[in-house]
Amino acid sequence: MASEFPIDPSLDELGRIRALVPVLGDAARPVPLPALDGAWDIDFDARNRTSEISAKLGVSALLATESRINRTTAIWDALVGKRAILGTPEPDTVIYETFWGIGLRILLTFRSTEVSADASIAVVAATAEYRSLDVQYEIRSLGLGPRELAFILRRLPPLGRFDMTSYTVLETARQSLKASLMSALNQPDTARRLRPAIIKMAATPFTGELDEAAEYRFTMQGIAAGLGLADTLARQTKTQWTTIRPDQVRAIYRELVGGDGAPSTKAKTAARQWLVAG
Amino acid sequence: MSNPDYIGFDLAFRSLSLEAAAELRVSSIFDGSGSGKGLALLFDALLRTEYAERVVLPSGFAYIKRKGTGLRVAMKMITAEAKAAATFAGVAAQTTLGLATTNYKIEGIALSQPVIAALLDIPISGQLSEQTFRGIQVALSERLPDYLESNEIQLGEYSEPAAIDLDKPGERARAINFAMAAIARRSSLSDALAQAPRSLSRETVIVTYARFTGSVDTSSTRRPSPTDAEAANLWLSTGSMGI
């Protein structure tokens, strides 16, 4: 299970990663920026994630409903900065590593049925070129300003297709950026410009929307039948609901019923209505 | 030259339903679009600050209010089938080949109308063609960079469409459950939306249908296939679709 996620670098007023606040609440805090001494860290990797999760993390742009299904987003970073690792994580720590950086993030979104979901960037480019695929690409920057935007706009075709030519242009731009990013880090305002860009989490808080909905439906069935939590959970072994996570069922049940005991008449009625009419 | 506290820039392409674009007011070109066969497309070339405020509308659509500077190209693409092109070039190709009619409008974020006009060799709004597509490219790759480098940059507010229902898994599950039951009954998307309780997220119902039918056409009266109905029934009784 992938636990490393490129994220939107925006922080809220409490210093939490804005995109993760809805799912993690107060645990959405990046590992604090460490002292800026020693060598800088570099992250020039590509990571593939489903487009659904990338959009939720604010990393890639929102796609129309039909085009965000069965799509993969390859996140191709060119970042320099500092990797912050939590020395002694608490048992309930979710984010235990954060890469703080500045640089360029290129996002390629393609249909998983046309290109393998774990394909490298070069393979995506080659497939796009030879099979004429319409691969979406976006460019985002972290900690860069108007001068750098002007530089990128002049050199890259912002409205073009992603193919072998644009791949070569982008790869050249990434490599030439390394030296200028390193020198940018020697400026006095470096600490202010570094953004949380990639995090590692103890467990992914994301699941597919259908699996998540199935957990609600399974729990609602138990409540509608008047079952307590233990009997609701026991149904899983007697039925074919194999994808659901008992921890999630437990949380949903407690939220809706208010405890582990048998549900009230009101809760049973509400669950029946939910199952029938939505 | 002093600059506001930018945290970076975005060169991003987004596509969303005309209904969502009209609701989210991302550009005046989509006003009154409502449901229909087509797509709303946005290309942003924007510098942005840390500021972000998530707003969820009563209809379930959500957007993020941001502050920044730059250009937004909004396009309304009308096609026989609401098939999404994944790039701006793809939209231009479909339009040039006569497979779609696309209108565009250039919006400036913190840029005045005279400034926008000075960045363009083409009208601020009109129909997309080879000539206007080229004009937009010139504005983005030549004029905008020149402007950014030689002018004092101001900040303006803009809205960015957001992923829906992220913070309400229960609401999302409710809408998916409703849609699955409707697919299992082989109700068309337009019938399902007509029967959906007002509090239900329409966008989630549409997304769930699109997984089966591949279309986001909210006026579609096409019924899901018997195979789709069977898969939805399996999900309703086991939580998976057996794939």
HADDOCK unambig.tbl for C-alpha pairs under 7 A between the chains (distance, minus, plus):
assign (segid A and resid 10 and name CA) (segid B and resid 50 and name CA) 5.66 0.50 0.50
assign (segid A and resid 11 and name CA) (segid B and resid 50 and name CA) 6.91 0.50 0.50
assign (segid A and resid 22 and name CA) (segid B and resid 166 and name CA) 6.70 0.50 0.50
assign (segid A and resid 22 and name CA) (segid B and resid 167 and name CA) 4.80 0.50 0.50
assign (segid A and resid 23 and name CA) (segid B and resid 167 and name CA) 6.61 0.50 0.50
assign (segid A and resid 55 and name CA) (segid B and resid 163 and name CA) 6.40 0.50 0.50
assign (segid A and resid 56 and name CA) (segid B and resid 163 and name CA) 5.87 0.50 0.50
assign (segid A and resid 61 and name CA) (segid B and resid 12 and name CA) 6.43 0.50 0.50
assign (segid A and resid 61 and name CA) (segid B and resid 13 and name CA) 6.67 0.50 0.50
assign (segid A and resid 61 and name CA) (segid B and resid 14 and name CA) 5.68 0.50 0.50
assign (segid A and resid 62 and name CA) (segid B and resid 14 and name CA) 5.61 0.50 0.50
assign (segid A and resid 62 and name CA) (segid B and resid 15 and name CA) 6.81 0.50 0.50
assign (segid A and resid 62 and name CA) (segid B and resid 161 and name CA) 6.79 0.50 0.50
assign (segid A and resid 62 and name CA) (segid B and resid 162 and name CA) 6.54 0.50 0.50
assign (segid A and resid 62 and name CA) (segid B and resid 163 and name CA) 6.51 0.50 0.50
assign (segid A and resid 63 and name CA) (segid B and resid 14 and name CA) 5.49 0.50 0.50
assign (segid A and resid 63 and name CA) (segid B and resid 15 and name CA) 4.84 0.50 0.50
assign (segid A and resid 63 and name CA) (segid B and resid 16 and name CA) 5.90 0.50 0.50
assign (segid A and resid 64 and name CA) (segid B and resid 15 and name CA) 4.73 0.50 0.50
assign (segid A and resid 64 and name CA) (segid B and resid 16 and name CA) 3.85 0.50 0.50
assign (segid A and resid 64 and name CA) (segid B and resid 17 and name CA) 5.96 0.50 0.50
assign (segid A and resid 65 and name CA) (segid B and resid 16 and name CA) 6.79 0.50 0.50
assign (segid A and resid 65 and name CA) (segid B and resid 207 and name CA) 5.24 0.50 0.50
assign (segid A and resid 65 and name CA) (segid B and resid 210 and name CA) 6.99 0.50 0.50
assign (segid A and resid 65 and name CA) (segid B and resid 216 and name CA) 6.72 0.50 0.50
assign (segid A and resid 66 and name CA) (segid B and resid 207 and name CA) 6.71 0.50 0.50
assign (segid A and resid 66 and name CA) (segid B and resid 210 and name CA) 5.49 0.50 0.50
assign (segid A and resid 66 and name CA) (segid B and resid 214 and name CA) 6.00 0.50 0.50
assign (segid A and resid 66 and name CA) (segid B and resid 215 and name CA) 6.26 0.50 0.50
assign (segid A and resid 66 and name CA) (segid B and resid 216 and name CA) 6.26 0.50 0.50
assign (segid A and resid 67 and name CA) (segid B and resid 84 and name CA) 6.51 0.50 0.50
assign (segid A and resid 69 and name CA) (segid B and resid 211 and name CA) 6.66 0.50 0.50
assign (segid A and resid 134 and name CA) (segid B and resid 86 and name CA) 5.70 0.50 0.50
assign (segid A and resid 134 and name CA) (segid B and resid 87 and name CA) 6.50 0.50 0.50
assign (segid A and resid 134 and name CA) (segid B and resid 90 and name CA) 6.66 0.50 0.50
assign (segid A and resid 135 and name CA) (segid B and resid 86 and name CA) 6.17 0.50 0.50
assign (segid A and resid 135 and name CA) (segid B and resid 87 and name CA) 6.80 0.50 0.50
assign (segid A and resid 136 and name CA) (segid B and resid 86 and name CA) 5.06 0.50 0.50
assign (segid A and resid 136 and name CA) (segid B and resid 87 and name CA) 5.12 0.50 0.50
assign (segid A and resid 138 and name CA) (segid B and resid 11 and name CA) 5.57 0.50 0.50
assign (segid A and resid 138 and name CA) (segid B and resid 12 and name CA) 4.86 0.50 0.50
assign (segid A and resid 138 and name CA) (segid B and resid 13 and name CA) 6.59 0.50 0.50
assign (segid A and resid 139 and name CA) (segid B and resid 10 and name CA) 6.05 0.50 0.50
assign (segid A and resid 139 and name CA) (segid B and resid 11 and name CA) 5.00 0.50 0.50
assign (segid A and resid 139 and name CA) (segid B and resid 12 and name CA) 6.52 0.50 0.50
assign (segid A and resid 140 and name CA) (segid B and resid 9 and name CA) 5.60 0.50 0.50
assign (segid A and resid 140 and name CA) (segid B and resid 10 and name CA) 4.44 0.50 0.50
assign (segid A and resid 140 and name CA) (segid B and resid 11 and name CA) 6.02 0.50 0.50
assign (segid A and resid 141 and name CA) (segid B and resid 8 and name CA) 4.87 0.50 0.50
assign (segid A and resid 141 and name CA) (segid B and resid 9 and name CA) 5.15 0.50 0.50
assign (segid A and resid 141 and name CA) (segid B and resid 10 and name CA) 6.54 0.50 0.50
assign (segid A and resid 142 and name CA) (segid B and resid 7 and name CA) 6.02 0.50 0.50
assign (segid A and resid 142 and name CA) (segid B and resid 8 and name CA) 4.63 0.50 0.50
assign (segid A and resid 143 and name CA) (segid B and resid 7 and name CA) 4.72 0.50 0.50
assign (segid A and resid 143 and name CA) (segid B and resid 8 and name CA) 4.87 0.50 0.50
assign (segid A and resid 144 and name CA) (segid B and resid 7 and name CA) 6.60 0.50 0.50
assign (segid A and resid 144 and name CA) (segid B and resid 8 and name CA) 4.84 0.50 0.50
assign (segid A and resid 145 and name CA) (segid B and resid 6 and name CA) 6.25 0.50 0.50
assign (segid A and resid 145 and name CA) (segid B and resid 8 and name CA) 5.83 0.50 0.50
assign (segid A and resid 145 and name CA) (segid B and resid 9 and name CA) 6.98 0.50 0.50
assign (segid A and resid 146 and name CA) (segid B and resid 47 and name CA) 6.98 0.50 0.50
assign (segid A and resid 146 and name CA) (segid B and resid 148 and name CA) 5.81 0.50 0.50
assign (segid A and resid 146 and name CA) (segid B and resid 149 and name CA) 6.70 0.50 0.50
assign (segid A and resid 147 and name CA) (segid B and resid 149 and name CA) 5.96 0.50 0.50
assign (segid A and resid 149 and name CA) (segid B and resid 9 and name CA) 6.76 0.50 0.50
assign (segid A and resid 150 and name CA) (segid B and resid 145 and name CA) 4.05 0.50 0.50
assign (segid A and resid 150 and name CA) (segid B and resid 148 and name CA) 6.57 0.50 0.50
assign (segid A and resid 150 and name CA) (segid B and resid 149 and name CA) 6.95 0.50 0.50
assign (segid A and resid 153 and name CA) (segid B and resid 140 and name CA) 6.75 0.50 0.50
assign (segid A and resid 153 and name CA) (segid B and resid 141 and name CA) 4.92 0.50 0.50
assign (segid A and resid 153 and name CA) (segid B and resid 145 and name CA) 6.51 0.50 0.50
assign (segid A and resid 154 and name CA) (segid B and resid 141 and name CA) 4.88 0.50 0.50
assign (segid A and resid 154 and name CA) (segid B and resid 142 and name CA) 6.22 0.50 0.50
assign (segid A and resid 154 and name CA) (segid B and resid 145 and name CA) 6.86 0.50 0.50
assign (segid A and resid 159 and name CA) (segid B and resid 88 and name CA) 5.33 0.50 0.50
assign (segid A and resid 159 and name CA) (segid B and resid 89 and name CA) 5.87 0.50 0.50
assign (segid A and resid 159 and name CA) (segid B and resid 137 and name CA) 6.93 0.50 0.50
assign (segid A and resid 160 and name CA) (segid B and resid 88 and name CA) 6.92 0.50 0.50
assign (segid A and resid 160 and name CA) (segid B and resid 89 and name CA) 5.46 0.50 0.50
assign (segid A and resid 161 and name CA) (segid B and resid 87 and name CA) 6.63 0.50 0.50
assign (segid A and resid 161 and name CA) (segid B and resid 89 and name CA) 6.15 0.50 0.50
assign (segid A and resid 211 and name CA) (segid B and resid 239 and name CA) 6.82 0.50 0.50
assign (segid A and resid 212 and name CA) (segid B and resid 173 and name CA) 6.89 0.50 0.50
assign (segid A and resid 213 and name CA) (segid B and resid 173 and name CA) 4.05 0.50 0.50
assign (segid A and resid 213 and name CA) (segid B and resid 176 and name CA) 6.60 0.50 0.50
assign (segid A and resid 213 and name CA) (segid B and resid 177 and name CA) 6.94 0.50 0.50
assign (segid A and resid 214 and name CA) (segid B and resid 239 and name CA) 4.75 0.50 0.50
assign (segid A and resid 216 and name CA) (segid B and resid 173 and name CA) 6.42 0.50 0.50
assign (segid A and resid 240 and name CA) (segid B and resid 238 and name CA) 5.34 0.50 0.50
assign (segid A and resid 241 and name CA) (segid B and resid 238 and name CA) 4.68 0.50 0.50
assign (segid A and resid 241 and name CA) (segid B and resid 239 and name CA) 5.69 0.50 0.50
assign (segid A and resid 243 and name CA) (segid B and resid 239 and name CA) 6.80 0.50 0.50
assign (segid A and resid 243 and name CA) (segid B and resid 240 and name CA) 6.94 0.50 0.50
assign (segid A and resid 274 and name CA) (segid B and resid 174 and name CA) 6.85 0.50 0.50
assign (segid A and resid 277 and name CA) (segid B and resid 178 and name CA) 6.48 0.50 0.50
assign (segid A and resid 278 and name CA) (segid B and resid 174 and name CA) 5.35 0.50 0.50
assign (segid A and resid 278 and name CA) (segid B and resid 175 and name CA) 6.32 0.50 0.50
assign (segid A and resid 278 and name CA) (segid B and resid 177 and name CA) 6.55 0.50 0.50
assign (segid A and resid 278 and name CA) (segid B and resid 178 and name CA) 4.86 0.50 0.50
